[in-house]
Amino acid sequence: MVIPMPSEAGGGITTAGDVAATAAVEVKEVTQDTVEEVGRLAQFIQDSIPKLAGFGVRILIALAVFFVGRIVIRWIQKLVRRSLERSSADKGVEQFVDSFLKVGLYSLLIFSIAAKFGVDTASVAALVASGGVAIGLALQGSLSNFAGGVLILLLKPFEVGDYISEDTNKNEGTVKEIQIFYTKLSTIDNKTIVIPNGMLTNSSLTNATAKDERRLDLKVSISYQADLRKAKALIEEILRSDECVMKDEEINVFVDELAESAVILGARAWVKNEEFWPTRWRMLETIKLTLDEHGIEIPYPQLTVHMHE
């Protein structure tokens, strides 16, 4: 039985058979398009497999080259360190060269790997050259720190192991490392201070351990009623009897100041640099105990008030 249906145009009758035939044609066209798309995708994958395989192999080769290159770089660093140690080079020079060599060799390794991937090295060199000014401006501080590190190694205002005090920001400590851009200090309480090399070369600093000997300066207050000569003799005896005080250097005890509430005595002697602080602490304690035993007062600030009737 044929069921008549009104046509969309309104000008005729469309049967159910015509609708089914139209639907079948549309399904066939969609199926054909899908098959063609799948075929093109399969062909693309098939064509790309050699390229993907080649790219994967190149990545594996690059990784292998990088790891092998890292091992070679470490070996070169170790070889250079041993050579510097045999030549009795300064510790700071050894650290600086090691840091500089590490950065340079890793940059060369990465550049070589990039070249193996088809990167045009001439274009890269031209790009680096053209952008040199911009890079220089952007890294102005780093270049200044690098130049500062070179100056530190050449002029040697301090070396690894020296105790320095940077006067601008009042940072002080023992020099532990001198790297390309920074110098590391270790404080007495085991903190690490990192200071740019440019700051160290552009400001004044004090090197407390540049010499083997260091002068020990002490100041002791005694009251105006105390026996001045006796106090000076006791302090001088303490200085001469201490085993760390250098006997072949000048030992001097003198009146440094007549202050408002006390007579300030000064004492000077020379000790080895590494024995400075222990000697100073021990000496102050010994002077205090000795003056107490002999009845010599170490006064505190006093104010005398006179009242009129």
C-alpha positions in Angstrom: 0.0 0.0 0.0 1.4 3.4 -0.9 0.7 6.3 1.6 0.5 9.6 -0.2 2.5 12.4 1.5 2.4 16.1 0.7 5.5 17.3 -1.0 7.5 20.2 0.5 6.9 22.3 -2.5 3.2 21.7 -2.2 2.9 20.8 -5.8 2.7 17.0 -5.7 2.5 13.9 -3.7 5.7 12.1 -2.3 5.4 8.4 -1.5 7.1 6.6 1.4 9.3 4.7 -1.1 10.7 8.0 -2.4 11.6 9.1 1.2 13.3 5.8 1.9 15.3 6.0 -1.4 16.4 9.5 -0.5 17.5 8.5 3.0 19.5 5.6 1.6 21.3 7.9 -0.8 22.2 10.3 2.0 23.5 7.4 4.2 25.6 6.1 1.4 27.1 9.5 0.8 27.9 10.0 4.5 29.4 6.5 4.7 31.5 7.2 1.6 32.8 10.5 3.0 33.7 8.8 6.3 35.5 6.1 4.6 37.4 8.6 2.5 38.4 10.6 5.6 39.5 7.5 7.4 41.5 6.5 4.4 43.2 9.9 4.2 44.0 9.7 7.9 45.5 6.2 7.5 47.5 7.4 4.5 48.8 10.4 6.5 49.8 8.2 9.4 51.4 5.8 7.0 53.3 8.6 5.3 54.3 10.2 8.6 55.6 7.0 10.3 59.0 7.3 8.7 59.3 11.0 9.7 58.0 10.3 13.2 60.4 7.4 13.6 63.3 9.5 12.3 62.4 12.3 14.7 62.1 9.9 17.6 65.5 8.5 16.7 67.0 12.0 16.6 65.6 12.8 20.0 67.1 9.6 21.5 70.4 10.4 19.9 70.2 14.0 21.3 69.5 12.7 24.8 72.3 10.2 24.5 74.7 12.9 23.3 73.6 15.1 26.1 74.2 12.5 28.8 77.5 11.5 27.3 78.5 15.1 27.0 77.6 15.7 30.6 79.9 12.9 31.7 82.7 14.3 29.5 82.1 17.8 30.9 82.4 16.5 34.5 85.5 14.6 33.5 87.1 17.8 32.0 86.1 19.8 35.2 87.7 17.1 37.4 90.8 17.1 35.2 91.1 20.9 35.3 90.6 21.0 39.1 93.4 18.5 39.6 95.7 20.5 37.3 95.0 23.6 39.3 95.5 21.8 42.6 98.9 20.5 41.4 99.9 24.0 40.3 99.0 25.3 43.8 96.6 27.8 42.3 94.4 29.9 44.6 91.2 28.4 45.8 89.2 31.3 44.4 90.8 30.9 41.0 90.0 27.2 41.1 86.3 27.9 41.9 86.0 30.6 39.3 87.6 28.6 36.5 85.4 25.6 37.4 82.2 27.6 37.3 83.2 29.4 34.0 84.2 26.1 32.4 80.9 24.5 33.4 78.8 27.3 31.8 80.9 27.4 28.7 81.0 23.7 28.0 77.2 23.2 28.6 76.5 26.1 26.3 78.7 24.5 23.6 77.0 21.1 24.1 73.5 22.5 23.8 74.5 24.5 20.7 76.0 21.4 19.1 72.8 19.4 19.8 70.7 22.1 18.3 72.9 22.1 15.2 72.3 18.3 14.8 68.6 19.0 14.8 68.9 21.1 11.7 69.1 24.5 13.3 71.2 26.8 11.1 74.2 27.7 13.2 75.0 30.7 11.0 71.5 32.1 11.5 71.8 31.6 15.2 75.2 33.3 15.3 73.8 36.2 13.3 70.8 36.4 15.6 73.1 36.4 18.7 75.3 39.0 17.1 72.4 41.3 16.2 70.9 40.9 19.6 74.2 41.4 21.4 73.5 45.0 22.3 70.1 44.2 23.8 71.5 41.2 25.6 74.3 43.3 27.0 71.9 45.9 28.3 69.6 43.3 29.8 72.6 41.5 31.4 74.4 44.7 32.4 74.4 43.7 36.1 75.6 40.2 35.3 78.4 41.4 33.1 79.5 43.8 35.8 79.5 41.0 38.3 81.5 38.8 35.9 84.0 41.6 35.4 84.1 42.0 39.1 85.0 38.4 39.6 87.8 38.6 37.1 89.2 41.7 39.0 89.0 39.9 42.3 91.0 37.0 40.9 93.6 39.3 39.3 94.0 41.9 42.1 93.3 39.5 45.0 91.8 41.9 47.6 90.8 38.8 49.4 91.0 35.0 49.0 89.0 32.0 50.0 89.3 31.7 53.8 89.7 35.4 54.5 87.4 37.2 56.9 86.1 40.3 55.1 83.7 43.1 56.0 81.8 44.9 53.2 81.5 48.5 54.2 78.4 49.5 52.1 75.9 47.1 53.5 77.9 46.0 56.6 78.0 42.4 55.5 80.9 40.4 56.9 82.0 36.8 57.1 84.5 34.2 55.9 84.9 33.8 52.2 83.8 30.3 51.1 83.4 30.5 47.3 84.3 33.0 44.5 82.1 32.2 41.6 81.5 33.8 38.2 79.0 36.3 39.4 78.8 36.0 43.2 81.0 35.5 46.2 79.6 33.5 49.2 80.4 34.4 52.8 79.8 32.3 55.8 79.0 34.2 59.0 80.0 33.3 62.6 76.5 31.9 63.2 76.7 29.7 60.1 74.6 31.8 57.8 75.5 32.2 54.1 75.7 35.7 52.5 75.7 35.9 48.7 77.2 39.2 47.5 77.5 40.2 43.8 81.1 40.5 42.7 80.4 43.9 41.1 79.4 45.3 44.6 82.6 44.0 46.1 84.8 45.7 43.5 82.9 49.0 43.5 82.9 49.5 47.3 85.4 49.5 50.1 85.9 46.5 52.2 88.0 45.4 55.1 90.1 42.2 55.0 90.7 41.3 58.7 92.9 38.2 57.9 95.1 39.6 55.1 98.1 39.4 57.4 99.3 36.6 59.6 99.5 38.9 62.7 96.8 41.2 64.1 97.0 43.9 66.7 94.9 43.4 69.8 93.5 46.6 71.2 91.9 46.6 74.6 90.3 49.4 76.6 89.8 49.2 80.4 88.1 51.8 82.7 89.3 52.4 86.2 88.1 54.8 88.8 89.9 58.1 89.5 90.5 56.9 93.1 92.4 53.7 91.9 96.1 53.4 91.8 96.9 54.2 88.2 100.5 52.8 88.1 99.5 49.6 89.8 96.6 49.1 87.3 99.0 49.6 84.3 101.5 47.2 85.8 98.9 44.5 86.3 97.5 44.8 82.8 101.0 44.7 81.3 101.9 41.7 83.3 98.8 39.9 82.1 99.7 40.7 78.5 103.3 39.5 78.8 102.3 36.3 80.6 99.8 35.2 78.0 101.2 32.5 75.7 99.4 33.8 72.6 100.8 37.3 72.8 103.8 37.7 70.5 106.7 38.7 72.8 108.9 40.0 69.9 106.4 42.7 69.1 105.5 45.9 70.9 103.4 45.5 74.1 102.1 48.8 75.4 99.8 50.0 78.2 98.9 53.6 78.3 96.3 56.2 79.5 93.9 56.5 76.5 91.4 59.0 77.9 90.4 60.9 81.0 86.7 60.4 80.7 83.9 61.9 82.9 83.5 59.0 85.3 86.7 56.9 84.7 90.3 56.8 83.5 90.4 54.8 80.2 93.5 52.6 79.9 94.5 51.3 76.5 96.5 48.1 76.0 98.1 47.0 72.7 99.7 43.7 71.8 100.1 41.5 68.7 98.8 38.0 68.2 98.4 35.4 65.4 95.3 36.1 63.3 93.7 32.8 64.1 94.1 33.4 67.8 92.7 36.9 67.9 89.2 36.4 69.3 90.0 33.6 71.8 92.9 35.8 73.1 90.7 38.9 73.4 88.0 37.1 75.2 90.4 35.4 77.6 92.3 38.6 78.2 89.3 40.7 79.2 88.1 38.1 81.6 91.6 37.8 83.2 91.9 41.6 83.5 88.5 41.9 85.2 89.3 39.2 87.8 92.8 40.5 88.4 91.7 44.1 89.0 88.9 42.8 91.4 91.5 40.8 93.4 93.7 43.9 93.9 90.8 46.2 94.7 90.9 48.3 91.6 87.4 49.5 90.7 86.0 49.4 87.2 83.4 52.1 87.5 80.2 52.7 85.8 78.9 56.2 84.7 78.3 58.3 87.8 76.9 61.8 88.5 77.8 63.8 91.6 75.1 66.2 92.8 75.9 69.1 95.1 73.0 70.5 97.1 73.2 74.0 98.6 71.4 74.8 101.9 
